[in-house]
Amino acid sequence: MMSTITVSSAASSALTGARTRSLIAVRTSSVTQSCLPRIRRPSGYQPVSTGIGPDRRPAGPLILAHRGSSGPGRPENTVAAADAALSAGADGVEVDVRLSADGKLVCSHDVDLFRLAGTPMPVSSSTAAALRSVVLPGGHTLALLEELLSAVAGYGRRRVVVEAKACPDPAAAREVAGALLEVLGGFAADLDITVSCFDPVLLGMVRTGLAHLEVGTALLGSSFEGAANLLRQALDEGHDEIHPNLFSLLRSPNVAEAARTLGVGVTCWTVNRARHVARLADLGVEALITDDAPSVRAALRYRPRLRIGPAAQPGGVGTDVAMR
């Protein structure tokens, strides 16, 4: 039985300011649409462009290192982790940011430094200087966003996903959006940057504030959120991309084709198994966020050997290769 998902979308144009509404019917095997929404990026902008030549990057999704490439003595979201990921062949990195008490964007996934450094120092009520005075494993310090972006830019035009952590209220969201505008304006010409977020209020503020820059916005989806609902919301709110959880997209693989037809990029997280790499590459997603960039690169290179029987489908029981 063919299932039908009705998607209500709003086409948003940064150039004209016009806003129109349309109905898009997404079917399991086809996409029918009354109009194509054009989201904010200027004409000719390529959302997956990088400085990597074709001799170094095989066909397939971009590989983005989840919080950089962390390891012993190399904590996540640090400059060292980003350097290690790009040196190992990742196409880009995904990092998390929070706002310090003095309005600086620091790269931190958690609300405090307890997991990384054993101290419960909260990010939001501490100054950036105080946060950076804490010594992390390996002698590293918490990175400022501009510091990490500057290091990534040294590798050429790479993809960077900046996940802005959700804010407790609209006032805090406005502060974060303003800080992102200030920092990202200096890197938008040199890096392929997307701001992602689970918080639609914050992401909407970012989209509005950065509309004049070549910086994309991506709506993040949890493992419990349907990929079709995520695409519907992203279209309605005018975002460039969706970043669904791996299993959410595998449950609704037709959404990848629908998004591609509608000009919405798809980046999946967190992809660490070879059979999932092969399946998502077949679906045509733009990028994969992973904890193991070298193994994902190998899986993309040899993926015809890994798609054995039903393992290519979610929940399959055929041969699977786990990447350590």
Secondary structure, DSSP 8 states (H G I E B T S, - for coil): ---EEEEEEEEE-TTT--EEEEEEEEESS-EEES-----SS-TT--TT--S--TTTS-SS-EEEEETS--BTTB-TTSHHHHHHHHHTT-SEEEEEEEE-TTS-EEE-SSSBSHHHHS---BSTTS-HHHHHTS--GGG----BHHHHHHHHHTTSS-EEEEEE---SSHHHHHHHHHHHHHHHTTTTTTSEEEEEES-HHHHHHHHHHTTTSSEEEEEE--TTS-HHHHHHHHHHHT-SEEE-BHHHHHHSTHHHHHHHHTT-EEEEB---BHHHHHHHHHHT-SEEEES-HHHHHHHHHTHHHH--GGGGSTT--S---B--
